[in-house]
Structure formats: C-alpha cells, structure tokens
Amino acid sequence: MEKLTIEIPDELLEHLKPYRDKLSELVMLGLQQLRIQEALLLYSRGLVSFGRAAELAGLPEKEMIRQARAAGIEPRWSKEMIQEELG
C-alpha cells in the first residue's frame, strides 16, 4: 500500500475529526462524486454521450440518470435511444 501525505486546513480538519477511522471510505466516496461530476460536465458540454458519461463515472446508466437529474441535468434522448430502451 502506498502512503500519501496531504495538508488539510485547520478549519477542515475540525470537520474530519469525527471520521478519522473512516478516512479511506471518505476519500473513496469523494472520488466517486468527483468522477460523477466530471462525467456530467463532459456530457452537459456535449463532449461525450450519456452512455460514455456513465462509463466514465463507473455507474450503470439508470443510476447515472438519477445522478444527472439530481444535478439538474435532463438526459437528451434520441428516437433511437427511446426505441432501444423500450425494445
């Protein structure tokens, strides 16, 4: 396992103290949220398809739809995509 040292501002450190025994879980959750945000940003800018955004975020498309809607982003659906989903 690799060791990483980071500097944390004092005001943030106070918020982290109750979670000291769960820091690796906290980092993983934060990393997952960051991946979702970055993927949604790429999608909203039209740089990737919705499926690719879900793939980049590491989520199934159904969960990515929930994440997109929570972020105020409505997935764009083509007629072909709708037929695929129904068919």
C-alpha positions in Angstrom: 0.0 0.0 0.0 1.3 3.4 -0.9 1.4 6.2 1.7 0.2 9.7 0.9 0.6 12.8 3.0 -1.7 15.7 2.5 -2.0 19.1 4.1 -5.5 19.9 5.4 -6.6 23.4 6.5 -7.3 23.6 10.2 -11.0 24.5 9.7 -11.5 21.4 7.5 -9.6 19.2 9.9 -12.2 20.0 12.6 -14.9 18.6 10.4 -12.8 15.5 9.6 -12.0 14.5 13.2 -15.2 12.5 13.8 -14.4 10.5 10.7 -10.7 9.7 11.4 -11.3 6.0 11.4 -13.2 6.2 8.1 -10.8 8.4 6.1 -10.3 5.9 3.3 -14.0 5.4 2.9 -14.4 9.2 2.9 -11.8 9.6 0.1 -13.4 6.8 -2.0 -16.9 8.5 -1.6 -15.4 11.8 -2.6 -13.6 10.3 -5.5 -16.8 8.7 -6.8 -18.7 12.0 -6.5 -15.9 13.8 -8.4 -16.0 11.2 -11.2 -19.7 11.7 -11.5 -19.4 15.5 -11.5 -16.7 15.4 -14.2 -18.6 13.0 -16.3 -21.8 15.1 -16.1 -19.8 18.2 -17.0 -18.4 16.5 -20.1 -22.0 15.3 -21.0 -23.6 18.7 -20.4 -20.9 20.3 -22.7 -21.8 17.8 -25.4 -18.3 16.3 -25.3 -19.4 12.7 -24.6 -22.6 10.7 -25.0 -24.7 9.8 -21.9 -23.5 6.2 -22.1 -19.9 7.3 -22.1 -20.5 9.6 -19.2 -22.0 6.7 -17.2 -19.0 4.6 -18.1 -16.5 7.4 -17.0 -18.4 7.7 -13.8 -18.4 4.0 -13.2 -22.1 3.8 -12.9 -24.9 1.9 -14.7 -26.9 4.2 -16.9 -30.0 4.0 -14.7 -28.0 5.3 -11.7 -26.4 7.9 -13.9 -29.8 9.2 -14.9 -30.6 9.6 -11.2 -27.4 11.5 -10.7 -27.9 13.7 -13.7 -31.4 14.6 -12.6 -30.2 15.4 -9.1 -27.7 17.7 -10.7 -30.4 19.4 -12.7 -29.4 17.8 -16.0 -32.0 16.1 -18.0 -30.5 13.4 -20.3 -31.1 14.1 -24.0 -32.8 11.1 -25.7 -33.0 10.5 -29.4 -35.8 8.5 -31.0 -33.3 5.6 -31.5 -32.4 5.6 -27.8 -36.0 5.6 -26.8 -36.7 2.6 -29.1 -33.7 0.8 -27.7 -34.9 1.3 -24.1 -38.4 0.1 -25.0 -37.4 -2.7 -27.2 
